[in-house]
């Protein structure tokens, strides 16, 4: 039971971190595109 809860927590943290990284990556892409546009 404890192992199951640990696995679920790990999966949730992994999904949240990937979404945060995706958002940061999009922001970096926007900044790079604006700099290249100039």
DRENVEX-263505 format. One record per atom (N, C-alpha, C): residue number from 1; x, y, z negated; atom name. Coordinates in steps of 0.02 Angstrom, whole numbers, plus 50000, padded with zeros to 5 digits. Layout:
# DRENVEX-263505
n: NUM | c1: X | c2: Y | c3: Z | atom: CA
...
END
This chain:
# DRENVEX-263505
n: 1 | c1: 50042 | c2: 49940 | c3: 50000 | atom: N
n: 1 | c1: 50000 | c2: 50000 | c3: 50000 | atom: CA
n: 1 | c1: 50044 | c2: 50063 | c3: 50000 | atom: C
n: 2 | c1: 50095 | c2: 50062 | c3: 49958 | atom: N
n: 2 | c1: 50139 | c2: 50121 | c3: 49956 | atom: CA
n: 2 | c1: 50176 | c2: 50129 | c3: 50023 | atom: C
n: 3 | c1: 50196 | c2: 50073 | c3: 50052 | atom: N
n: 3 | c1: 50231 | c2: 50076 | c3: 50116 | atom: CA
n: 3 | c1: 50185 | c2: 50105 | c3: 50170 | atom: C
n: 4 | c1: 50122 | c2: 50086 | c3: 50169 | atom: N
n: 4 | c1: 50074 | c2: 50111 | c3: 50218 | atom: CA
n: 4 | c1: 50067 | c2: 50186 | c3: 50212 | atom: C
n: 5 | c1: 50060 | c2: 50211 | c3: 50151 | atom: N
n: 5 | c1: 50054 | c2: 50283 | c3: 50140 | atom: CA
n: 5 | c1: 50117 | c2: 50319 | c3: 50163 | atom: C
n: 6 | c1: 50174 | c2: 50290 | c3: 50150 | atom: N
n: 6 | c1: 50238 | c2: 50321 | c3: 50171 | atom: CA
n: 6 | c1: 50241 | c2: 50326 | c3: 50247 | atom: C
n: 7 | c1: 50220 | c2: 50273 | c3: 50282 | atom: N
n: 7 | c1: 50220 | c2: 50274 | c3: 50356 | atom: CA
n: 7 | c1: 50173 | c2: 50328 | c3: 50382 | atom: C
n: 8 | c1: 50114 | c2: 50334 | c3: 50352 | atom: N
n: 8 | c1: 50066 | c2: 50384 | c3: 50375 | atom: CA
n: 8 | c1: 50094 | c2: 50454 | c3: 50365 | atom: C
n: 9 | c1: 50125 | c2: 50467 | c3: 50307 | atom: N
n: 9 | c1: 50154 | c2: 50532 | c3: 50294 | atom: CA
n: 9 | c1: 50210 | c2: 50548 | c3: 50344 | atom: C
n: 10 | c1: 50251 | c2: 50498 | c3: 50359 | atom: N
n: 10 | c1: 50305 | c2: 50508 | c3: 50407 | atom: CA
n: 10 | c1: 50278 | c2: 50526 | c3: 50475 | atom: C
n: 11 | c1: 50225 | c2: 50491 | c3: 50497 | atom: N
n: 11 | c1: 50196 | c2: 50505 | c3: 50563 | atom: CA
n: 11 | c1: 50166 | c2: 50575 | c3: 50565 | atom: C
n: 12 | c1: 50132 | c2: 50595 | c3: 50512 | atom: N
n: 12 | c1: 50101 | c2: 50662 | c3: 50510 | atom: CA
n: 12 | c1: 50156 | c2: 50716 | c3: 50514 | atom: C
n: 13 | c1: 50209 | c2: 50707 | c3: 50474 | atom: N
n: 13 | c1: 50263 | c2: 50757 | c3: 50475 | atom: CA
n: 13 | c1: 50295 | c2: 50759 | c3: 50544 | atom: C
n: 14 | c1: 50303 | c2: 50701 | c3: 50576 | atom: N
n: 14 | c1: 50334 | c2: 50699 | c3: 50642 | atom: CA
n: 14 | c1: 50291 | c2: 50737 | c3: 50693 | atom: C
n: 15 | c1: 50225 | c2: 50727 | c3: 50691 | atom: N
n: 15 | c1: 50180 | c2: 50761 | c3: 50739 | atom: CA
n: 15 | c1: 50182 | c2: 50836 | c3: 50727 | atom: C
n: 16 | c1: 50179 | c2: 50857 | c3: 50664 | atom: N
n: 16 | c1: 50180 | c2: 50929 | c3: 50649 | atom: CA
n: 16 | c1: 50245 | c2: 50961 | c3: 50673 | atom: C
n: 17 | c1: 50301 | c2: 50927 | c3: 50660 | atom: N
n: 17 | c1: 50366 | c2: 50956 | c3: 50679 | atom: CA
n: 17 | c1: 50372 | c2: 50960 | c3: 50755 | atom: C
n: 18 | c1: 50346 | c2: 50911 | c3: 50791 | atom: N
n: 18 | c1: 50351 | c2: 50913 | c3: 50864 | atom: CA
n: 18 | c1: 50309 | c2: 50970 | c3: 50891 | atom: C
n: 19 | c1: 50250 | c2: 50983 | c3: 50861 | atom: N
n: 19 | c1: 50208 | c2: 51039 | c3: 50885 | atom: CA
n: 19 | c1: 50243 | c2: 51105 | c3: 50871 | atom: C
n: 20 | c1: 50275 | c2: 51112 | c3: 50813 | atom: N
n: 20 | c1: 50310 | c2: 51174 | c3: 50796 | atom: CA
n: 20 | c1: 50368 | c2: 51184 | c3: 50845 | atom: C
n: 21 | c1: 50405 | c2: 51130 | c3: 50859 | atom: N
n: 21 | c1: 50461 | c2: 51135 | c3: 50905 | atom: CA
n: 21 | c1: 50437 | c2: 51154 | c3: 50975 | atom: C
n: 22 | c1: 50380 | c2: 51127 | c3: 50996 | atom: N
n: 22 | c1: 50352 | c2: 51143 | c3: 51062 | atom: CA
n: 22 | c1: 50336 | c2: 51218 | c3: 51066 | atom: C
n: 23 | c1: 50307 | c2: 51245 | c3: 51013 | atom: N
n: 23 | c1: 50289 | c2: 51316 | c3: 51013 | atom: CA
n: 23 | c1: 50353 | c2: 51359 | c3: 51017 | atom: C
n: 24 | c1: 50403 | c2: 51341 | c3: 50978 | atom: N
n: 24 | c1: 50466 | c2: 51379 | c3: 50980 | atom: CA
n: 24 | c1: 50497 | c2: 51375 | c3: 51050 | atom: C
n: 25 | c1: 50494 | c2: 51316 | c3: 51080 | atom: N
n: 25 | c1: 50523 | c2: 51307 | c3: 51146 | atom: CA
n: 25 | c1: 50487 | c2: 51351 | c3: 51197 | atom: C
n: 26 | c1: 50421 | c2: 51355 | c3: 51192 | atom: N
n: 26 | c1: 50383 | c2: 51399 | c3: 51238 | atom: CA
n: 26 | c1: 50403 | c2: 51472 | c3: 51228 | atom: C
n: 27 | c1: 50412 | c2: 51493 | c3: 51165 | atom: N
n: 27 | c1: 50432 | c2: 51563 | c3: 51153 | atom: CA
n: 27 | c1: 50501 | c2: 51576 | c3: 51182 | atom: C
n: 28 | c1: 50547 | c2: 51529 | c3: 51173 | atom: N
n: 28 | c1: 50614 | c2: 51538 | c3: 51201 | atom: CA
n: 28 | c1: 50610 | c2: 51542 | c3: 51277 | atom: C
n: 29 | c1: 50568 | c2: 51501 | c3: 51308 | atom: N
n: 29 | c1: 50561 | c2: 51503 | c3: 51380 | atom: CA
n: 29 | c1: 50535 | c2: 51570 | c3: 51403 | atom: C
n: 30 | c1: 50486 | c2: 51598 | c3: 51368 | atom: N
n: 30 | c1: 50459 | c2: 51664 | c3: 51386 | atom: CA
n: 30 | c1: 50514 | c2: 51716 | c3: 51382 | atom: C
n: 31 | c1: 50553 | c2: 51716 | c3: 51328 | atom: N
n: 31 | c1: 50607 | c2: 51765 | c3: 51319 | atom: CA
n: 31 | c1: 50658 | c2: 51758 | c3: 51375 | atom: C
n: 32 | c1: 50677 | c2: 51696 | c3: 51392 | atom: N
n: 32 | c1: 50727 | c2: 51685 | c3: 51444 | atom: CA
n: 32 | c1: 50700 | c2: 51710 | c3: 51511 | atom: C
n: 33 | c1: 50637 | c2: 51694 | c3: 51526 | atom: N
n: 33 | c1: 50608 | c2: 51715 | c3: 51590 | atom: CA
n: 33 | c1: 50605 | c2: 51791 | c3: 51595 | atom: C
n: 34 | c1: 50589 | c2: 51825 | c3: 51540 | atom: N
n: 34 | c1: 50586 | c2: 51898 | c3: 51541 | atom: CA
n: 34 | c1: 50656 | c2: 51927 | c3: 51553 | atom: C
n: 35 | c1: 50706 | c2: 51898 | c3: 51520 | atom: N
n: 35 | c1: 50775 | c2: 51923 | c3: 51529 | atom: CA
n: 35 | c1: 50798 | c2: 51912 | c3: 51601 | atom: C
n: 36 | c1: 50780 | c2: 51855 | c3: 51630 | atom: N
n: 36 | c1: 50800 | c2: 51840 | c3: 51699 | atom: CA
n: 36 | c1: 50763 | c2: 51887 | c3: 51747 | atom: C
n: 37 | c1: 50699 | c2: 51901 | c3: 51731 | atom: N
n: 37 | c1: 50659 | c2: 51945 | c3: 51774 | atom: CA
n: 37 | c1: 50689 | c2: 52014 | c3: 51780 | atom: C
n: 38 | c1: 50720 | c2: 52038 | c3: 51727 | atom: N
n: 38 | c1: 50752 | c2: 52104 | c3: 51730 | atom: CA
n: 38 | c1: 50816 | c2: 52097 | c3: 51769 | atom: C
END
